Amino acid sequence: MQEKQVLERAFAMPLTSPAYPPGPYRFVNRQYLIITYRTDPAKLRGGARAARTRRARSAGEVRIHPYAGFERLRRLHREWAGDPVSFRGRKGSYTHCMFLNDEGPIAGGRELWGFPKKLAEPTLRTEVDTLLGTLDYGPLRVATGTMGYKHREADLAQVRASLATPNFLLKIIPHVDGTPRICELVEYYLEDISIKGAWSGPGALSLMPHALAPVAELPIREIISTQHIVADLTLGLGKVIYDYLPR
C-alpha cells in the first residue's frame, strides 16, 4: 500500500476495518443513574494527582472538590466515577475510571477522547419500585447502586445545565518503546441535549475493594443526591487544553 493511500484511509486501527466509527456520537433515550456522595478529600485528590503536575499548576491547576459521582448508563452499557473539578475557573467533572462491556466504545473512547475505560460488566434495570445499577469485574460484584424509581420529578433546566458543564480527561497513549507519546488534558462537552425525563429519590451505594477496579478507593461518607435521567444528546469531540510533554 502506498504512503498516500495509508494517509487517506488512516483513522483508527485496524486500517482496513477500524474498531469504531468517526465521532461525534449521537445517543437517543440514554438513561443515567447518578449517585453523588461526599468522600475523603485526600483520597480524591490522590486519584486525580496525575493531572496535577508542576507544569500543570503553572498553567492552571486542576482543583478537586470533596465529592465524587457514581454513574451508570444504559444503552452503551457503561459506568464510571467522575470527580468534580475546576480548571482555570471552569467547573466540571474529571473522569476517574470507566467500565464498559463493548470493545468498540472502549477502543474509541480511549483513543479519541482519552476516557479511562476498562472491560467489565455494568447493568442498569428497573426492579419493581427500584432502579438498580450493578458493576461486575469478572465474577466479582464491585458496586451496587439503588434508587427509588421516579419518586420526585427534577427541575429539567437544572438537569440540562448540569449535563452541559465541561468534562476533563487525562489522555495517555504510549510510544512503541513504552514511554508516553501523548499525555494531554482534554476538555469535552455533551451537546444538543434534550431532556426527556428526570427524577430524584432515595439512593444507596455500596462499593467493594478490587485490585483492578478501584472504585472503593473513594470511600462513601455521605450520599448527597440521586438522580435518574433520560435524554438524547451528542458526545462532542474534545480539544486539548494542556500538553504535559515538552515539544
C-alpha positions as CSV (number, residue, x, y, z in Angstrom):
1,M,0.0,0.0,0.0
2,Q,1.3,3.4,-0.9
3,E,2.0,6.1,1.7
4,K,-0.7,8.4,0.1
5,Q,-3.2,5.6,0.5
6,V,-2.3,5.0,4.1
7,L,-2.7,8.7,4.9
8,E,-6.0,8.9,3.1
9,R,-7.5,5.9,4.9
10,A,-5.9,6.2,8.3
11,F,-8.4,6.9,11.1
12,A,-8.1,4.1,13.6
13,M,-6.9,0.6,13.9
14,P,-7.1,-1.8,12.1
15,L,-6.5,0.3,9.0
16,T,-8.8,-1.8,6.8
17,S,-11.6,-2.2,9.3
18,P,-11.4,0.4,12.2
19,A,-12.8,-0.7,15.6
20,Y,-15.1,2.3,15.8
21,P,-16.6,5.0,13.6
22,P,-15.5,8.6,13.5
23,G,-17.2,10.9,16.1
24,P,-19.0,12.8,17.4
25,Y,-21.6,10.3,18.5
26,R,-25.4,10.8,19.0
27,F,-27.3,8.9,21.7
28,V,-31.1,8.5,21.9
29,N,-33.0,7.7,25.1
30,R,-29.8,7.5,27.1
31,Q,-30.5,6.6,30.7
32,Y,-28.4,7.7,33.7
33,L,-28.4,6.7,37.3
34,I,-26.2,9.3,39.1
35,I,-25.3,8.9,42.8
36,T,-23.4,11.8,44.2
37,Y,-21.6,11.3,47.5
38,R,-19.2,13.0,49.8
39,T,-15.8,11.2,50.0
40,D,-12.4,11.6,51.6
41,P,-10.8,14.8,50.0
42,A,-7.3,13.5,50.4
43,K,-8.1,10.3,48.5
44,L,-10.0,12.2,45.9
45,R,-7.0,14.5,45.3
46,G,-4.8,11.4,45.1
47,G,-7.0,9.8,42.5
48,A,-6.5,12.8,40.2
49,R,-2.9,13.6,41.1
50,A,-1.8,12.6,37.6
51,A,-3.5,15.8,36.4
52,R,-1.7,17.9,39.0
53,T,1.9,18.1,37.9
54,R,4.2,21.1,38.5
55,R,3.8,22.2,34.9
56,A,0.0,21.9,35.1
57,R,-0.1,24.0,38.2
58,S,1.9,26.8,36.5
59,A,-0.6,26.7,33.6
60,G,-3.8,26.4,35.6
61,E,-4.2,23.7,38.2
62,V,-7.0,21.1,38.2
63,R,-8.6,21.7,41.5
64,I,-10.5,18.8,43.2
65,H,-13.7,19.3,45.3
66,P,-14.7,16.8,48.1
67,Y,-17.4,15.0,46.1
68,A,-17.5,12.0,43.8
69,G,-20.1,10.8,41.4
70,F,-21.0,7.2,40.7
71,E,-22.8,6.9,37.4
72,R,-24.3,4.1,35.4
73,L,-25.6,4.3,31.8
74,R,-28.0,2.1,29.9
75,R,-27.6,1.8,26.1
76,L,-23.8,1.9,25.9
77,H,-23.6,-0.4,29.0
78,R,-21.0,1.6,30.9
79,E,-20.3,3.0,34.3
80,W,-17.9,5.5,35.7
81,A,-17.0,7.5,38.7
82,G,-16.4,11.2,38.0
83,D,-14.8,13.8,40.3
84,P,-16.0,17.4,40.4
85,V,-13.1,19.7,39.5
86,S,-12.3,23.2,38.2
87,F,-9.7,24.2,35.6
88,R,-8.8,27.9,35.1
89,G,-12.1,28.8,36.6
90,R,-14.3,26.3,34.6
91,K,-16.1,23.9,36.9
92,G,-16.8,20.4,35.6
93,S,-16.1,16.7,36.0
94,Y,-12.9,14.7,35.9
95,T,-13.4,11.1,34.9
96,H,-11.6,8.9,37.4
97,C,-12.4,5.5,35.9
98,M,-14.8,3.9,33.5
99,F,-16.0,0.4,32.7
100,L,-17.8,-1.0,29.6
101,N,-18.6,-4.4,28.1
102,D,-18.3,-3.3,24.5
103,E,-15.0,-3.4,22.6
104,G,-15.8,-0.7,20.1
105,P,-16.7,2.1,22.6
106,I,-13.8,1.0,24.8
107,A,-11.3,1.5,21.9
108,G,-12.9,4.7,20.5
109,G,-13.3,6.3,23.9
110,R,-9.7,5.7,24.9
111,E,-8.1,6.6,21.5
112,L,-10.3,9.6,20.6
113,W,-11.1,11.4,23.9
114,G,-8.8,9.6,26.4
115,F,-11.6,8.0,28.5
116,P,-10.0,5.7,31.1
117,K,-12.0,2.7,30.0
118,K,-11.6,-0.9,31.0
119,L,-13.6,-4.1,30.3
120,A,-16.2,-5.1,32.9
121,E,-19.9,-5.8,33.1
122,P,-22.2,-2.9,34.2
123,T,-26.0,-3.2,34.2
124,L,-28.9,-0.8,34.8
125,R,-32.5,-2.0,35.2
126,T,-35.8,-1.5,37.0
127,E,-36.8,-4.0,39.7
128,V,-40.5,-3.3,40.6
129,D,-40.1,0.1,42.5
130,T,-36.3,0.3,42.4
131,L,-33.8,1.4,39.8
132,L,-30.8,-0.9,40.2
133,G,-27.3,-0.5,38.9
134,T,-24.5,-3.0,39.3
135,L,-20.9,-3.4,38.2
136,D,-19.1,-6.7,38.0
137,Y,-15.4,-7.1,37.3
138,G,-15.0,-10.6,36.1
139,P,-17.0,-12.8,38.5
140,L,-16.9,-10.3,41.4
141,R,-19.5,-7.6,42.2
142,V,-17.6,-4.4,42.9
143,A,-20.5,-1.9,43.1
144,T,-24.3,-1.8,43.7
145,G,-26.4,1.4,43.4
146,T,-30.1,1.7,44.1
147,M,-32.7,4.5,43.8
148,G,-36.4,4.7,44.5
149,Y,-37.9,4.7,41.0
150,K,-39.5,8.0,39.9
151,H,-40.1,9.4,43.4
152,R,-39.9,13.1,42.5
153,E,-39.6,15.0,39.2
154,A,-36.4,17.0,39.0
155,D,-36.0,20.5,37.6
156,L,-35.3,19.8,33.9
157,A,-33.5,23.1,33.4
158,Q,-31.1,22.4,36.2
159,V,-30.5,18.8,35.0
160,R,-29.7,20.1,31.5
161,A,-27.3,22.7,32.9
162,S,-25.5,20.0,34.9
163,L,-25.0,17.9,31.8
164,A,-23.8,20.8,29.8
165,T,-20.8,21.6,32.1
166,P,-17.2,20.9,31.0
167,N,-15.7,17.4,31.3
168,F,-12.0,16.7,31.7
169,L,-9.9,13.7,30.8
170,L,-6.2,12.8,31.1
171,K,-5.4,11.2,27.7
172,I,-2.4,8.9,27.7
173,I,-1.2,6.9,24.7
174,P,2.3,5.2,24.8
175,H,5.1,5.3,22.3
176,V,6.4,2.0,20.9
177,D,9.1,2.0,23.5
178,G,6.6,2.2,26.3
179,T,7.2,5.9,27.2
180,P,4.3,8.4,26.8
181,R,3.8,9.6,23.2
182,I,0.6,11.5,24.1
183,C,-0.1,12.9,27.6
184,E,-2.7,15.6,27.5
185,L,-5.5,17.2,29.4
186,V,-8.6,17.0,27.2
187,E,-11.9,19.0,27.6
188,Y,-15.1,17.9,26.0
189,Y,-18.9,18.7,26.2
190,L,-22.2,16.9,25.8
191,E,-24.1,18.8,23.1
192,D,-27.6,19.1,21.6
193,I,-29.1,17.9,24.9
194,S,-32.8,17.1,25.1
195,I,-34.0,16.0,28.5
196,K,-37.0,13.6,28.2
197,G,-37.4,13.0,31.9
198,A,-35.5,13.4,35.2
199,W,-36.3,12.3,38.7
200,S,-34.7,12.3,42.2
201,G,-35.3,9.9,45.1
202,P,-33.7,8.0,47.9
203,G,-30.4,6.4,47.0
204,A,-27.9,3.9,48.3
205,L,-24.5,2.8,47.1
206,S,-22.1,0.1,48.2
207,L,-18.5,-0.4,46.8
208,M,-16.3,-3.4,47.2
209,P,-12.4,-3.3,47.0
210,H,-10.8,-4.8,43.9
211,A,-7.2,-4.6,42.8
212,L,-8.1,-3.7,39.2
213,A,-11.4,-2.0,39.6
214,P,-10.6,0.5,42.4
215,V,-14.0,2.2,42.7
216,A,-13.9,1.6,46.5
217,E,-10.7,3.8,46.8
218,L,-13.1,6.8,47.0
219,P,-15.0,5.8,50.2
220,I,-18.6,6.8,50.8
221,R,-19.0,9.3,53.6
222,E,-22.5,10.6,52.8
223,I,-25.0,10.3,50.0
224,I,-25.7,13.8,48.6
225,S,-28.2,13.2,45.8
226,T,-29.5,10.5,43.5
227,Q,-30.9,11.2,40.0
228,H,-32.4,9.2,37.1
229,I,-32.2,11.0,33.8
230,V,-33.4,10.0,30.3
231,A,-32.0,12.2,27.5
232,D,-31.0,12.5,23.9
233,L,-27.5,14.0,23.4
234,T,-24.4,14.2,21.4
235,L,-20.9,13.3,22.8
236,G,-18.9,16.1,21.2
237,L,-15.3,15.7,20.2
238,G,-12.7,17.0,22.6
239,K,-10.0,19.6,22.5
240,V,-6.5,19.6,24.1
241,I,-6.3,22.2,26.8
242,Y,-2.9,21.3,28.2
243,D,0.1,19.2,26.9
244,Y,2.2,17.6,29.7
245,L,5.1,16.6,27.3
246,P,7.8,19.0,26.2
247,R,7.9,19.6,22.5
